[in-house]
């Protein structure tokens, strides 16, 4: 899998953090009577997940030292992240698991969350765990036949309201791209970047379809009978942009 440049840099930074910090249980020897908290891993990448998902991950660990240690506190870098199940004492050789939950609601793009642990009677008094995920938008929900998306409240904000004040490419990607795809490449509705189709259709027909829609094909009107309607200037800007798709 090819990582995005920003994502790769974050992973490298996370690795450097562990190398510099010493980590939990990185030392092979510890003073007699002290515990050593050793995690199987201190970094986890969920990869690509859908925005709004609740993510769960378990970090197993073991006290590999000679003394009984205690995890006294866990602090997370964000209120969306919780860590539980590990606040207790661990005898030498005893295993445990730290359960982490991340609520991604309202989050976008690449996210990185950390958990800092405070320890007593341990070779390292603190330690840190890191989790990462790349959030992608949820797929467009299925639309029932006959639904007028410019009138249905749950659809209208995406397919009409978001285009207020926009023109050209910006208007297209707010109002049209949900169905016709990015750069008119097609999605649930017809691709608009076909040079043969563009050569065969006139501006007046495009203008009529934008204004009045095609009800039998579930193409909604963007001017007639909707509020707020696109302005004449906005419709003209859409025609210019749609024409340009055949040259891209």
N, C-alpha and C positions, 0 to 999 in steps of 0.2 A: 504494500500500500504506500503510495507516495504521500508524504506529509506536506502540508502547507508550510511555507517558510516560517511563519510566526509560531506554528505549533512545534516545529522542530527545535527552534530556539528555546522555547519554554521547557521542552524535555531536557535539552542540554543544560539549561540553567538549573533544573531540578537535580540533575545528576551531580553538577558541581556543588550544589548546596550540601548534598549528603557527604561528598568527599571532604568538604571543608569543615563541616560541623562535627564530624566524628561519629555521629549517629548513636543509636541505642544498641548496646551490646557489640560494638565494633572492636572494643579492646579484648585481646585474647587473655589477658590476665587482669585481675582486680584485687585490691587489698582484701585480706582475709576478713570474713564477716560481712562483706558487702555483696549485694545482689547485682546481677547484670541482666538487663532487660533486652532480649534478643528477638527481633521480629523476623519472620520469614522474608518479608519485603517491607520497604518503607515508602514505596511509590506505586501507585496504580493508575493506569490510563484506561478509562471506560471506552475510549474510541468515540465513534459517532453515535449519538443518542438523540432522541426526539425532544425538542423543547417542551418543558412541562412534565417530563418523566420524573418519578421518584427513584433515585438510584440508591442501591444498597451494596455495601462491601464489607467483608470481614477480614481483619488483620490478625492472623494467629501469632502468638509470641510465646516465649519461654524464659523463665529465670534460669540463666546458665551460670550464675555466680554461686558463691559459697554461703551467702547470707540471705535472710528473708527481706525482700524489698516490698514497698507499698506504692501503688499508683494513687496519688492523693487528689489529682485534679486533671481534667482535660478541658482545653480551651480550643474553640474552633475560630477560623478566620472570618466566618460569616454566619449570620443567624439562620441561613438556609441549611446549615450543616450541623448535625448532632452526632455525638459519640457517646456510647454507653456500654455497660456490661463489663467494665474492667476496674472499677474503683474498689480495690481490696488489696490485701497482702498476699504475696506469692512466695512460697517456700522454695528453697533450691530445687531445681528440676521440675517445678510445677508449671503447667501450661495455662494459657488463657487466650481470650479472643476479644478484640475491640471491634464493636459493631458500629459502622458509620452509615449515616443516611444523609443524602443530599436532595433537597427539593429544588428542581430547576425551574419552577414556575417563574416567569418574568425575566429569566436569564437568556442571554443570546451569545452566540459565537463560542470561542474557546474559554473555558472557565478553569481556574485552578483553586483548590481549597486545601487548607492545611489544618492539622490537629496537633496542638502542642500538649505534651504530657509532663506533669510534674511528679517527681519521684522522691522517696525518702529511703535512706539506707541503701543507696545504689551507687555504682561507680560513676554513672552519669546522672546528674540531678534533673535534667530535662531532655526531651527528645521530640522529634517532629516527624509526622507522616504527611504525605502529599497525595492528592487525588486530582485527576485532570479529566476533562471531557470536552468534546466538540459538539455543540448543540446545533441541530439542524431543524428548520421549521417543519411542523407537522404537514403531511400531505393534504392537499385541498379535499375537503369532504365531498362525498358524492351528492349531487344535486338531483332531486326528484324531477321527473318530467313534468313540465307545466309550471315550474317555479319561476317566477319573475324576480331575478336576483336584485334588480334595482328597486324593488318594492318591499321584498322580504327584509324585515329589520336586521336579522342576523347576517344577511349578505350585503345589504346596502352600504354599510360603512366601508367595505373593501372595494366594491364594484362601482361606486358612484361618489360617495362623500369624499373619498380620499383624493379625487381628481380636482376638487375645487381649487382654482387658481393655477393649475398646471397646464402645460401645453407640450405638444410634440412627443418626444421619447419619454419624458417624465409622465405625461398624461397616459400614454399607452401602457406603461408598466404599472400604473396604478389602477387603471380601469379595464384594460383589455387582456393583459398578459396572463391573468389567472386562467383564462380559457384558451387563448390563442398562443400561449407560450412566450418565453423570453425571446425577444427579437423576432416575434412572429413565427417561430419555428413549429408551432402547433402543440396542442395539449389535448384537452377534451373537445376542443373545437378546431376548425380548419386552420391549416398553416397559411400564413399570409405572405410568406417570403418566396412563393413560387413565381418565377419570372413569366411563365406562360399565362398563369391566372391574372397576374398584374397587367399583362399586355392586352388581355381580352376584356377586362372590366374598365368601365369609365368612371371618372370622378363623381359624376352625378349618381351613379348606382351606389358607390361607396358611401356617399353623403346620405342617400336615402336609407341605407341599411343602418348606418350609425344613428340616424335620427329616429327611425320607426321600428328598427329591429326586424327579425324574421321569426314570428311566433311559432310557426310549425317546426322550426329548427332550434327552438329555445334560445335564439339570439334576442336579448332584451333591447328595447329602445333606450337610447341614452339622452333623448331630447323630449320626444312626445309622451306626455302623461307622466313624467317622472319629476322628482324634486330632490336636489337642484338639477335642472337640465344643463347639459353642456351648452356653451355659447357658440355662436357661429364661428368665432375666431378659434375656439378649441376644436370644433369639427374640422375646420380647414387645416389646422395644424396636424390632426390625426391623418388626414388624407396625404399630406406631404410626407409624414413619417412612414406611413404604410407603403407609399411609392418607393421610398428609399430602401425598403427591405430587400427588394429585388437586386440591389447593387451591393449588398453586404456579403 
